[in-house]
């Protein structure tokens, strides 16, 4: 028995499934977390300085 999984196709050149969408979202979140960690100008919650 064969089940059709729901997916989007790009004119039958590629398919976008739930697994691919979750993988891309995980990669984007990981990339952003790495950028935030290594950002030298990161804003900290305990920094109460104001711009004048």
C-alpha positions in Angstrom: 0.0 0.0 0.0 1.4 3.4 -0.9 0.4 6.6 0.8 0.7 10.1 -0.8 2.3 12.5 1.6 1.2 16.2 1.3 3.8 18.4 -0.3 4.3 21.4 -2.5 6.0 21.0 -5.8 7.9 23.6 -7.8 6.5 22.7 -11.3 7.6 19.1 -10.6 11.3 20.2 -10.3 11.4 19.8 -6.6 9.1 18.9 -3.7 8.8 20.7 -0.4 7.6 18.3 2.3 7.1 18.8 6.0 10.5 17.3 6.8 12.3 19.7 4.5 10.4 22.6 6.0 11.3 21.6 9.5 15.0 21.1 8.5 15.2 24.5 6.9 13.6 26.1 10.0 16.0 24.3 12.3 19.0 25.5 10.2 17.8 29.1 10.2 17.2 29.1 14.0 20.6 27.6 14.6 22.3 30.1 12.3 20.6 33.0 14.1 21.6 31.6 17.6 25.2 31.4 16.5 25.2 34.9 15.1 23.7 36.2 18.4 26.3 34.4 20.5 29.3 35.7 18.5 28.0 39.2 18.0 30.3 41.7 19.7 27.6 44.3 19.9 25.0 42.1 21.5 22.6 43.9 23.8 22.4 42.5 27.3 19.3 42.7 29.5 21.4 44.1 32.4 22.8 46.9 30.3 20.8 50.0 31.3 22.7 52.6 29.3 20.7 54.9 27.1 21.6 56.6 23.9 21.8 60.4 23.9 
